[in-house]
């Protein structure tokens, strides 16, 4: 418990929390912790090699990069993916030079390089004023139709979240985390923390219509941030705009907890869900980006094989030969 509290005091993001590391262990990853960060190791099938991932960690330093390069030799890592939880600013040029000097190259992203932040400190009235007119209209429509949004962490609500996630994946044909992943995440970041008398990182917000849950979002609470990593909804009542209301109620929920910022967990220009988020007039923030710390000549053949694999999977999905599984 002492180590957990000490580690969590340093972690600036929920993906660097002690509990997230425990979740990743249950999911089958090796987790290594250093004084100020943790990383996961991922096996490359049918080989002795692995990949390291240090996601949403602290600002890279020479000491950290030296530690990681030593680790790569010990653990047969062909590269370590770095996505620091560091915003781009005037000092970023020096950081990028440091990364390049140590053999890092721009990598395939896990998190988008930009995200949306909503400032939770203004009044509700001022926040609503700043939303796009269509977004305000949709919020009021959902309210008028009788949609209710509540925090519901019950077993029944979580099972509905799983059901909605499965249906959303089947409907939209995108690749997502598995059912096992979601269950282990909820068990570790919610249920186990509640059992220990701690405030959970993961909470479940649901939108109900005529007594039925039609939209469910998992949010993370960490320090003075609220995060929106996972969500799913029914196609049955899509015209009553429940998702617009659940976003607004998530904002109000963050305010009620005294949080300062709502991170909408990514931004992909041109995508429908990005346009949905833009209706809430969020600020666009840019992070340092994705960097692969190359530690083996096998890195470039791996990247080529990875690119070809994803092209093949997308082509099979587009042609209807396969469907993403949950």
N, C-alpha and C positions, 0 to 999 in steps of 0.2 A: 504493500500500500504506500509506503514511504517513497519508493522508487517511482510509482505511478504518479503521485502528486508532484514530485520534483520534475518529472519529464513533462507532464501536462502544463506546468507553469511556464515552460520554455516554448512549447508548441504554439505556433501562430495560426494553425489551420487544423480543422478536425481530422484531416488525413495524416497529420503528424501526431495525433493523440495516441496515448498508450492503448486505449480501447480499440482504435483502428488497427493497430499492430496485432492485437490479440485476435481480432476478426480475420485478418489476413492469414494468420497462422492456422486458424480453423479451416480456412478455404484451401489450405495446402501449400502456402508459400512459406519459405524460410524468411524470417524477419530478423534483421540485425539492427541493434540500437547503439548509437554512439552518444556522446555527451549532449549534443544539441539537435540530433536528428535521427530518423530511422529510415531504413530502406528495405524493400522486399526483393527477393531473388526468385526468378522465374526460369524453370528448366526449358531448354530447347529439346523437343521430343527426339528420341533415338540418338542423342549425343551426350557427351559428358559436359557440355557447355551450358552456361546460364546467362541470363540478362539481369542486370540490376535496375531498380527503379526508385529514384528518390524524388517523390512527388510532393509539391507544395512545402518544400523544406526551406531552411534559412538561406540568407545570402551566401553564395559560395565564397570561400576563402582559400588561400594557398594551402593552409593546414588541412582543410576538408578535402581538397582535390588530391593531396598527397595520400591521405587516409584511404580514399576511394581507389586510387591506383594500386596501392598495396593490397587492398581487399580483392581487387579484380584478379591479381596474380594468384592469390590463395584459393579463390573460389571458381576459377575458370570462367570468368565473366568476359564476354566479348565486347560489351559496352555497358555503361550505366546511364540510364535516361534521367536527366535532371530537368525538373520544371519548378524552379524556385518560386516561392510565394513572395515575389519581389516586384514592385511596380517599376515600370520604366521611368527614368528621370534623367537629369543631367549627369548623374554619376554612372549611368548604365554603360557608357562607352568603355570605361575602365574595367568594369566587370566582364564585359564581352571579350575584351582583349585578354583578360586573365583566363577565361574559359578556352579561348582559341590557343593561347600559348601552351595550355596543358593538353591539347589534342582534342578538344570538344568541337563538334560540328553541329549545325542546325539539324534537328531530328524530326521524325514523324510525331505529330502532336497527340497527346492524350487529352489534355485540357486545351481549349481554344486559347490563343494568345491574348485575346481581349474578352472582357466580361462586362456585365451590366451591374452597376451598384445603385441602389436606391437609398438615399439619405432618409433615415427614419426619425430624425430630430424635429422637422417641421410639424405643425399641427395637422390633424386629419383634414381640416378644411383647406389648408394650403396645398397639401399633397394632392387632393382631389382636383383642385384648380389647375394643377400642372399636367394632369393626365390629358390625353387626346380626347376630344369630344365623343368619339365613337366608343372609347373605353369607358368613359363615364356613363354613357347611355347603356352599354351592355351590363355594367354593374347594377344599375337601377332596374334594368329589365329582369335580371336574375332575382333581385330582391322582391320585385313586384310579383313574380311568378311563385314566390314562396320558398326559394332555395335557402337552406340554412347551412352555415359552415360552423363546425365545432372541432375542437381537439378531441379525438377519440382513439385512445391507445389500446383498446380492447382486442382480444383475440379475434373476435368476429370482424371487427373493422380491418384488422391486418389481413385476414383471409380474403376479404373483399378487395383490398388493395392488390393482392396477388392475382386474384381473378381478373381485375381490370387491367393489370399490367400484361397478363397473357393475351387478353383480347386486343389490347392496343398494339402489341407486337404483331399479332396475326393480321390485324387490319392494315397496319402501315408498313409491314415487311422490313423492319429495320433490325440490325443486330444489337442486342442488348445483353445486360448481365442475366445470368440464369436464375431460376427460382431458388436454387440452393444458395446462391450468392445473397439474394434479398433476405432469405430466412436467417442466414448466419449473421448478416449485418444487423438485422433487427434484434436478434437474440443478444448480441454483444453490446450494441450501442444503445439499446433501450432496456430490455428485460433484465439483464444481469446488473446493469447500473441501478435500476430501481430496487432490485433485491438487496443491494448493498447500501441502500439508503441515499444514493447519489442522484443528482439531477441528471436525467439522461441526455445524451447528445442528440439522439434521434427521437422525433415526435411525429405523430400522424394527424394531419388535418383532413377532414372529409367534408364534402358537400352533399347534403341530403335533399332529395326531392320526392315528395309523396312517400316519405318513410324509407326510401331506398338510397343507398350510397351510390352516387353517379360520378363522383370524381374524388380521388384520394392522392394527397401529396405527402411525401416524407420530407420534413425539414430538419436541418441540423442547427443546434444552438451551440456556439463556441465563442467564448470571451464576449465581446460586444457585437458579434456578427450573427445574423440569421442567414442560413444557406438553403437553397432549393435544389437538391440534387436529383430527386426522383418524383415522378408523377404519372398518373394514368387516369383515363376517364372513359366513360361509356359513350358509345355513338348513338345511343337510344334517344337521349334528350339534348342533342348538341345545340339545338336552337334556343335553349333557355339560358345560355351563356354562363353556366356554372363555373367554368374556369376563370372567367373574369372576376367573379365574386370571390372565389377561393384565393386568388392572388391579392385582392384587396384585403381580405380578412387575414391573410398571412402577414401583410404589412402591419395591420392593426395588432396582430398577435405579437410581432416583434417589438412594436412600440410599448405594448403592455408589459413586456419583460424588461423594458429599459434598454433595449439594444439600440445601437447607433446606425448600423448599416445592414442592408439586405443584399446579399450577393446572389444573383440569379444563375450562377453556375454555368457561364459560358455564353458565347455569342457567335452565331454563324450567319453573316450577312446574306440576305436573300431567302433564308429559310422561313417557313410559315410561323414557327414558334418564336423565332427571333422577332418577327413583325409583331406578334402578340405582346412580347415583352416591351417592345418599343412604345406601346401605347401608354405605359406607366411613366414615361419620360425619365428613364434611368440615365445615369452618367456612364459613358463608355470609359473603361479603364484598361490599360495595356500592361501586361506583365513582361518579364524578361524573356519569356518564350521557352521553347523546348530545345535542349542541348543534349546531344549524345556524347558522353565522354568515351572516346574510342580507346579500347585497351587490347585489341587483337586485330590482326590482318583479316580475320574472318568477318569483320563487321560489314564490309561492302558486299560480299556475296550474300550475307544474311539479309541486308536491306533489299537487294534485288529479288531474292526469293520471297520475302514478305510482300513486296509490291505485286509480284505476279500472283501470289496466293489470293490477295484481296481483289485483284481484277477478275480472277477466276470465280471467286465466290459471288461477286456482284453480278457477273454475267449470268451465272447459273440461276440466281434469284430473279433477274430481269426476264430470263427466258422461261421462268416457271418450273425449272427442274428441281428446285429446292426452295425451302422457306426457312427463315431464321427460327431457331428453336428457343423456347423458354424452359 
